[in-house]
Amino acid sequence: MSYLRVLQILLLRLPSTLLANEEDSTIAATNSGGTFSDDDDSSDEDGDAHMIDAPPLRSAPNPANTEPKLDPLLLRWLSLLHDPAHLASLLGYHLNRFPAPPSKSASASPIAKIANYLVTVMIRWSSSKDSLLAHLMYALPVPAGNGKGEVVGSGSVLRVLWETWKATSLGKKVLEVAASKGSGKVPVGVVFDFANAEDWAILVLLCEVFTRLLVTMGDDEFYGQRHGKNPLRLEEIIEMSGVLRDIAFMLHWNDASLKMESVLQGTCIKVTHLRTVVTKLTQHIHARDSRRPFCPTTHWLVSDLDVESFVRSVVEEEQALDHERELDLRFRRRHMSVASPRLAVLNQIPFVIPFEDRVQIFREFVANDRERWVPRGRVLSTVHRDNVLEDGFMQLNKLGPSLKSKIAISFIDKFGLAEEGIDGGGVFKEFLTA
């Protein structure tokens, strides 16, 4: 396990900008003729995880006005960190030498160490994420972890992660909350508790793997109980979705008190990244349940939420943010989640609020919008008959938010005279059908 920790520390200390230049450096290495021999990839027969004798570290030249790059040969050695053979060696060595039964504390499990390492590789070396997840899901044999050297199918990576996470102290605490229907009552303190650091790493890797798997898994495979390719039973997915629902709600609801850019101790996971992966998987599972229900009727609802207060507050918060309608869309969304956790919940995980209440909120938004724009009167736009498309675009495009007001169209005929209209001088319907 010390080997994994050393690799993780080295990755954390290596500037991420250097790893971002992987493609350029790899091309340079290919052009320079740098290759590996078969002997370089050979492994010891004892199955022990071994250190590879790498060539001396060399720094690439850093000319003026250019970004620093890693030496191509060094980068190729570093690429072994996400190489399938290397990952298989790590899994085989640690799981067979240090088996950790789920009944015991899983925080010290080798799975937790490996998950923390893999998450570090994916975050720090983002270009390796796709290939790493693909190898984990489809091409990597997973040792059974029973000390007997047995190997199970690669599809059981997800099951190993889920069973291990349930055995962690964090998993037991959240499962207890979910079982008691205390949705949203996951304590905020568990996020930055150092004892839970590697537990979060297991959950992040679990979310990454399952989300990627769901993208390519059809409904027939997802719901197949005997011959389906879903490594988890529907009962287990229901249990998992309850956990994800509570954690996602907690992270969105407490956005103001959580420092979203903070990094969880002992990992390189930011709180905002944790929230993103948990929310994404929650949305994927809910989408499956929406197409073909398999969860209980009230499974997705936050049961102990004061809905009346929520509706009243979310409408007030939406009104308070009206003055920022002209800001950049990306900034507005981020500011919205900070200034209004209720709006963030409504945008990211709306299914935790009963449908009837969401309809009520929508009607309140529409009523407020109408009250805000209708009293301003009509906006008169002039359009020439022989230039309807261009004039219409120029006239309406410049209105901005005023496009919500009533619009009156005045046509100019080929002689340059304004045509008589109806309903106060506007012929908007004729303009739309022109």
C-alpha positions in Angstrom: 0.0 0.0 0.0 3.0 2.3 0.5 3.7 1.9 -3.2 0.3 3.2 -4.1 0.7 6.1 -1.7 4.1 7.0 -3.2 2.6 7.0 -6.7 -0.3 9.2 -5.5 2.0 11.7 -3.9 4.1 11.9 -7.0 1.1 12.6 -9.2 -0.1 15.3 -6.8 3.2 17.0 -6.9 3.5 16.9 -10.7 2.1 20.0 -12.3 -1.1 19.1 -14.1 -0.1 21.4 -17.0 2.7 19.0 -17.9 0.3 16.0 -18.0 -2.0 18.1 -20.2 0.7 18.0 -22.9 0.6 14.2 -23.1 -0.5 14.1 -26.7 2.2 16.4 -28.0 4.9 14.6 -26.0 3.7 11.2 -27.1 4.0 12.3 -30.8 7.4 13.7 -30.1 8.5 10.4 -28.5 7.2 8.5 -31.5 9.1 10.7 -33.9 12.3 10.4 -31.9 12.1 6.7 -32.1 11.7 6.0 -28.4 10.2 2.5 -27.9 9.8 -0.1 -25.3 11.2 -3.5 -25.6 9.4 -6.6 -24.5 11.7 -6.9 -21.6 10.6 -3.6 -20.2 7.1 -4.8 -19.6 8.0 -8.1 -18.1 6.9 -8.8 -14.6 8.3 -11.0 -11.7 6.9 -14.5 -11.4 6.1 -14.1 -7.7 3.1 -11.9 -8.5 4.4 -9.1 -6.2 3.8 -5.5 -7.2 7.2 -4.3 -8.3 8.9 -1.0 -9.0 10.1 -0.5 -12.6 13.6 0.7 -13.1 12.8 3.9 -15.0 15.4 5.8 -16.9 17.0 8.9 -15.3 14.6 11.8 -15.0 15.2 14.4 -17.7 13.5 17.8 -18.0 12.4 18.9 -21.4 13.8 22.2 -22.6 11.6 25.1 -21.8 12.1 27.7 -24.6 10.8 31.2 -24.0 7.1 31.8 -24.8 6.3 28.0 -24.8 4.6 25.9 -22.2 6.8 23.5 -20.2 6.6 19.8 -21.4 7.7 16.6 -19.9 10.5 14.6 -21.5 8.7 12.3 -24.0 10.4 9.2 -22.7 9.6 10.1 -19.1 6.0 10.6 -20.1 5.9 7.2 -21.6 7.1 5.7 -18.3 4.5 7.7 -16.5 1.8 6.3 -18.8 2.4 2.9 -17.0 0.4 4.4 -14.1 -2.8 3.7 -16.0 -1.5 0.7 -18.0 -3.9 -2.3 -17.8 -1.1 -4.7 -16.9 0.1 -2.4 -14.1 -3.5 -2.0 -12.8 -4.0 -5.8 -12.9 -0.8 -6.3 -11.0 -1.8 -3.8 -8.3 -5.2 -5.3 -7.9 -3.9 -8.9 -7.8 -1.1 -8.1 -5.3 -3.1 -6.0 -2.8 -6.3 -7.9 -2.8 -4.8 -11.3 -2.5 -2.2 -10.3 0.1 -4.4 -8.0 2.2 -8.0 -9.3 1.8 -10.5 -7.3 3.7 -13.9 -8.9 4.4 -16.8 -6.5 4.1 -17.8 -7.3 7.6 -14.8 -5.5 8.9 -13.8 -1.9 8.6 -13.4 -1.2 4.9 -11.7 2.2 5.3 -8.4 0.3 5.6 -9.3 -2.0 2.8 -6.9 -2.2 -0.2 -9.9 -1.3 -2.3 -10.0 2.1 -0.6 -6.3 2.6 -1.3 -6.6 1.5 -5.0 -9.7 3.6 -5.5 -8.0 6.7 -4.1 -5.1 6.1 -6.4 -7.3 5.6 -9.5 -9.3 8.7 -8.8 -6.1 10.6 -8.4 -4.9 9.4 -11.8 -8.2 10.3 -13.5 -8.4 13.8 -12.0 -4.7 14.7 -12.3 -4.3 13.0 -15.7 -7.7 13.7 -17.3 -6.6 12.4 -20.7 -6.2 8.9 -19.3 -9.7 8.8 -17.8 -11.5 7.3 -20.7 -9.1 4.5 -21.3 -8.8 3.8 -17.5 -12.5 3.5 -17.1 -12.8 1.3 -20.2 -10.1 -1.1 -18.9 -11.8 -1.2 -15.5 -15.2 -2.1 -16.9 -14.3 -4.4 -19.8 -10.7 -5.5 -20.1 -9.4 -5.9 -16.6 -9.7 -9.1 -14.6 -10.5 -8.5 -11.0 -9.1 -10.7 -8.3 -11.7 -12.0 -5.9 -9.8 -10.6 -2.9 -10.1 -13.8 -0.8 -6.5 -14.6 -0.6 -6.7 -17.6 -2.9 -5.7 -15.9 -6.1 -9.1 -16.5 -7.7 -10.1 -14.1 -10.5 -13.7 -13.0 -11.1 -15.2 -11.2 -14.1 -14.3 -7.6 -14.9 -18.0 -6.7 -14.6 -17.8 -7.3 -10.9 -15.6 -4.1 -10.4 -18.8 -2.3 -9.7 -20.0 -4.9 -7.2 -16.6 -4.9 -5.4 -16.8 -1.1 -5.1 -20.4 -1.1 -3.9 -19.9 -3.8 -1.3 -16.7 -2.2 0.0 -18.3 1.2 0.3 -21.3 -0.2 2.2 -18.9 -1.6 4.7 -17.2 1.7 5.4 -18.1 3.9 8.4 -19.4 6.5 6.0 -21.4 4.0 4.0 -23.0 2.6 7.1 -24.0 6.0 8.4 -25.6 7.1 5.1 -27.4 3.8 4.6 -28.8 4.1 8.1 -30.2 7.6 7.1 -31.6 6.3 3.9 -33.2 3.3 5.5 -35.0 5.6 8.1 -36.3 7.8 5.3 -34.4 10.7 6.8 -33.7 12.0 3.3 -31.5 15.0 3.3 -30.3 14.4 6.8 -26.8 13.3 5.9 -24.6 15.4 8.3 -22.5 18.0 6.5 -19.6 17.2 8.8 -18.9 13.9 7.1 -17.7 15.7 4.0 -14.5 17.0 5.5 -14.0 14.3 8.1 -10.5 13.0 7.4 -11.6 9.5 8.5 -14.0 9.5 5.5 -11.5 10.7 2.9 -10.9 7.3 1.2 -14.5 6.3 1.7 -15.4 9.3 -0.6 -12.8 8.1 -3.1 -14.5 4.7 -3.3 -17.8 6.4 -4.0 -16.4 8.7 -6.6 -14.8 5.8 -8.5 -18.1 3.9 -8.1 -20.0 6.8 -9.6 -17.6 7.2 -12.5 -17.7 3.5 -13.4 -21.4 3.0 -13.1 -22.2 6.3 -15.0 -20.0 5.2 -17.9 -21.6 1.7 -17.8 -25.1 3.1 -18.0 -24.3 5.2 -21.1 -23.7 2.0 -23.1 -26.1 -0.3 -21.3 -29.5 -0.8 -22.9 -32.7 -1.2 -20.9 -32.9 -4.9 -21.7 -29.5 -5.3 -20.2 -30.2 -3.0 -17.3 -33.4 -4.8 -16.3 -32.2 -8.3 -17.1 -32.1 -10.4 -13.9 -30.5 -13.6 -15.1 -28.6 -13.0 -18.4 -28.4 -9.2 -18.3 -25.1 -7.4 -18.2 -26.0 -5.3 -15.2 -23.6 -6.4 -12.4 -26.0 -5.1 -9.7 -29.5 -6.4 -8.9 -32.4 -3.9 -9.1 -32.8 -4.1 -5.3 -29.1 -3.0 -4.9 -29.6 -0.2 -7.4 -32.6 1.0 -5.4 -30.5 1.0 -2.3 -27.7 2.8 -4.1 -30.0 5.4 -5.5 -31.4 6.2 -2.1 -27.8 6.8 -0.9 -27.0 9.0 -3.9 -30.2 11.0 -3.5 -29.4 11.9 0.1 -25.8 12.8 -0.6 -26.7 14.8 -3.7 -29.4 16.7 -1.8 -27.0 17.4 1.1 -24.3 18.7 -1.2 -26.7 21.0 -3.1 -28.7 22.2 0.0 -25.6 23.1 1.9 -23.7 24.8 -1.0 -23.3 28.0 1.0 -21.7 26.4 4.0 -19.5 24.0 2.0 -16.4 25.3 0.4 -17.0 23.7 -3.0 -13.4 24.3 -4.2 -11.9 22.7 -1.1 -10.1 19.4 -1.5 -10.9 16.5 0.7 -8.0 15.6 2.9 -5.9 12.7 1.7 -7.3 12.9 -1.8 -7.3 15.3 -4.7 -11.2 15.3 -4.9 -12.8 18.7 -4.7 -16.2 19.0 -3.2 -17.6 20.3 -6.4 -16.3 17.2 -8.3 -17.9 15.0 -5.7 -21.2 16.7 -6.1 -21.0 16.5 -9.9 -20.3 12.8 -10.1 -22.9 11.9 -7.5 -25.6 14.1 -9.1 -24.8 12.7 -12.6 -25.3 9.1 -11.5 -28.4 10.0 -9.6 -29.9 11.6 -12.7 -29.0 8.5 -14.8 -30.7 6.1 -12.5 -33.7 8.3 -12.2 -33.9 8.5 -16.0 -34.0 4.7 -16.1 -36.7 4.6 -13.4 -38.7 7.2 -15.3 -38.8 5.1 -18.5 -39.6 1.9 -16.7 -40.3 2.2 -13.0 -38.6 -0.2 -10.7 -38.3 2.0 -7.5 -41.1 2.5 -5.0 -43.5 5.4 -5.8 -42.1 7.8 -3.2 -38.5 6.6 -3.4 -37.1 9.8 -4.9 -38.9 12.3 -2.7 -37.3 14.1 0.2 -39.8 13.1 2.8 -39.1 15.5 5.7 -38.8 18.7 3.6 -41.3 21.5 4.3 -42.7 21.8 0.8 -44.8 24.9 1.4 -41.9 26.8 2.8 -39.7 25.5 -0.1 -42.2 26.7 -2.7 -42.5 30.1 -1.1 -38.7 30.5 -0.6 -37.7 29.3 -4.1 -40.1 31.9 -5.7 -38.7 34.7 -3.6 -35.1 33.6 -4.5 -35.9 33.5 -8.2 -37.3 37.1 -8.0 -34.2 38.2 -6.1 -32.0 37.0 -9.0 -33.9 38.8 -11.7 -31.4 41.7 -11.8 -28.7 39.3 -13.0 -30.6 38.1 -16.1 -28.2 39.9 -18.4 -25.1 38.2 -16.9 -23.1 35.5 -18.6 -25.2 32.2 -18.5 -22.4 30.1 -17.0 -21.8 32.7 -14.3 -25.5 33.0 -13.6 -25.9 29.2 -13.1 -23.0 29.1 -10.7 -24.2 32.2 -8.8 -27.7 30.7 -8.7 -26.5 27.6 -6.9 -24.6 29.6 -4.4 -27.3 32.2 -3.7 -30.1 29.8 -3.9 -29.7 26.2 -2.9 -33.4 25.7 -3.5 -33.1 26.7 -7.1 -30.0 24.5 -7.4 -32.1 21.5 -6.1 -34.9 22.4 -8.5 -32.5 22.5 -11.5 -30.3 19.5 -10.7 -32.4 17.0 -8.8 -36.0 18.3 -9.3 -37.4 14.8 -8.7 -36.8 15.0 -5.0 -39.7 17.5 -4.9 -43.3 16.2 -5.5 -44.5 16.8 -9.1 -47.6 18.8 -8.0 -45.4 21.2 -6.0 -43.0 21.6 -9.0 -46.1 22.5 -11.1 -47.1 25.1 -8.5 -43.6 26.6 -8.6 -43.6 26.7 -12.4 -47.0 28.6 -12.3 -45.6 31.0 -9.8 -42.6 31.7 -12.0 -44.9 32.3 -15.0 -47.2 34.6 -13.0 -44.2 36.6 -11.8 -42.8 36.8 -15.3 -46.2 38.0 -16.6 -46.5 40.6 -13.9 -42.9 41.8 -14.6 -43.3 42.2 -18.4 -46.9 42.6 -19.4 -47.5 46.1 -17.8 -44.7 47.5 -19.9 -47.1 47.7 -22.9 -46.4 46.8 -26.5 -43.2 46.8 -28.3 -43.7 48.2 -31.9 -41.5 46.6 -34.6 -41.5 47.7 -38.2 -41.0 45.2 -41.0 -40.9 45.7 -44.7 -43.0 43.4 -46.8 -40.1 42.6 -49.2 -37.6 42.0 -46.4 -39.5 40.2 -43.7 -36.8 37.7 -42.6 -34.0 40.2 -42.2 -36.1 43.0 -40.7 -37.8 40.5 -38.3 -34.4 39.2 -37.1 -33.0 42.7 -36.7 -36.0 44.1 -34.9 -36.7 41.2 -32.5 -33.1 40.2 -31.8 -32.3 43.5 -30.2 -35.2 43.3 -27.8 -33.5 41.0 -25.3 -35.6 40.4 -22.2 -38.3 42.7 -23.7 -39.1 39.9 -26.1 -41.4 38.7 -23.3 -43.6 41.8 -23.7 -46.5 42.0 -26.2 -45.1 42.7 -29.7 -47.0 44.7 -32.3 -45.8 44.3 -35.9 -46.3 47.1 -38.4 -45.8 46.2 -42.1 -44.4 48.7 -44.6 -45.6 48.1 -48.2 -43.5 48.4 -51.3 -44.4 52.1 -51.6 -42.9 52.8 -48.2 -46.3 53.3 -46.5 -47.4 51.8 -43.2 -50.2 49.3 -43.6 -53.3 49.5 -41.5 -53.3 46.8 -38.9 -55.8 45.4 -36.4 -55.8 45.0 -32.6 -54.0 48.2 -32.0 -52.0 48.3 -35.1 -50.3 44.9 -34.8 -50.4 41.9 -37.2 -48.1 39.6 -35.3 -49.8 36.4 -36.5 -49.4 37.4 -40.1 -45.7 38.2 -39.4 -45.2 34.7 -38.0 -46.8 33.0 -41.0 -45.1 35.2 -43.6 
